[in-house]
Amino acid sequence: MNIMPLNDRVVIKMLDTEETSKGGVILPGTAKEKPQIAEVVAAGPGGYVDDKKVEMEVKVGDKVLISKYSGTEVKLDGQEYTILRQSDILAIVK
């Protein structure tokens, strides 16, 4: 992938979720919840948002928890990615 997000934007790749429920029932694609844990694959340099300097707190390789339905989904080189602002990231998962 050759993409560099601008300002405080981050490119993430959603991580796969389990395809079975806790009770062992296999879930079809339409019944699965949208995953909320992703891996950062690119991060912008930071910048200014509303005249306030924004420092990047995430880096490539971090696993993050994001808001549902946040960001813009894009497809590059056959892979699906989401581009979102750092403020849409809720936490870094350790």
C-alpha angles and dihedrals in degrees: 000000000000108000130126116193118218129236113338096347125123132199113218137181116215115237119232118260127214115275095214130068123237088263092056097256113144110234122217118228093259093055096052120103118238107264116247100194117085141164121241109237098172136008131195123237096254122245141165127324116181089348092303122116113242119204117201112246096181129066137191111290096028116132109224140187112228137192115265114261094009126141135015120289117224134176118221126171091349093305127109118230136172124221115204142153119268088243089066089063110094101189147343111249114223 
